[in-house]
Amino acid sequence: MADQDDPLLDMDEVAALIGVRPATVRTYNSRANKRREADTATPSDLPAPDRVWGRAPSWHRSTIEKWRVARAAQPNVRDVPPASK
């Protein structure tokens, strides 16, 4: 999929897409990184970034959409608000 059809999103854009504050996405990312390092990651964890520019992670929109669906299917996880268009 071409980048124009599946753009890369920074943390602020991910936050806007899923309806949370950027600080929340930073927390999701930090927790997910720690779990990946410990080999205890779960489907509800924010996926690894598709690209990292310096220290700034970015994800394809499709990656975040797939994560939202997987996360909502997990027990005891509050659903993330629907993606904005």
N, C-alpha and C positions, 0 to 999 in steps of 0.2 A: 504494500500500500504506500503510495507516495506521501511525503510529509505534508503536502497541502491538504490531502484527504484525511490524514491522521497526524495532526500537528503535535509537536512536543510541548508539554505544559510544565511550567515551573511550579514551585510550591504554592505561590499565590493563586495561580490559575487552577490548580487542583482544588484548592480550598474553595474557590468560587464555584467550581463545577459541582462539588459535592455538598456545598452549603454549610461549611464550617469555617472557622477562623484560620488564617495561615499558621498561627502558633499550634493549632491542633494537628495540622498536617506535619509540622516539624516534629511534634511528639510522636505521631504515628510512625514517621520515618525512623526516628531514633530508636524506638522500641523494636521495630522490625529489624533494623540493622543488628541490634544486640541479639535478637533471637536467631537471626541467620548465622551470626558468628558462633553461637552456642549450638547450632544445628537443632533448634527447637521451634522453627518458624511454623506458623499455621496459615490456613487459607484466609483467615480474617486479617492477617498482617498486610500492611501496605507492601506491594511488590517491590523488588529491587528496581532501581531506576533503569530506564532504557539507555540513558546517556548521563554522563556527569561532565560538566564543564567546570574545571577547577574543583571547587568544593560544592558546586550547585547542581543538585540532581534534577533530572527532568524525565517525564514519562510520556509515552504516546497516549493520546486520549483513549484509544482502544484498550490499552493496558489498564487504565483507571476504570473504564466501564466494566471490563471483565472482573476486576477486583470487587467492584461494588456489588455485582451479582453474587459472587462467591461469598462475600462478607455477609450479605443479607441472609444467605441460606444457613449460616452458622447459628447454633443455639446460643441464647444469652447474649446476642450482639444486637444492639439497637440498630435499626435500619438507618442507613444514610439517606438523607432527603433525595428525592429524584433529581437527576442531573438537569441543569438549566440548559436551554437551547442556545 
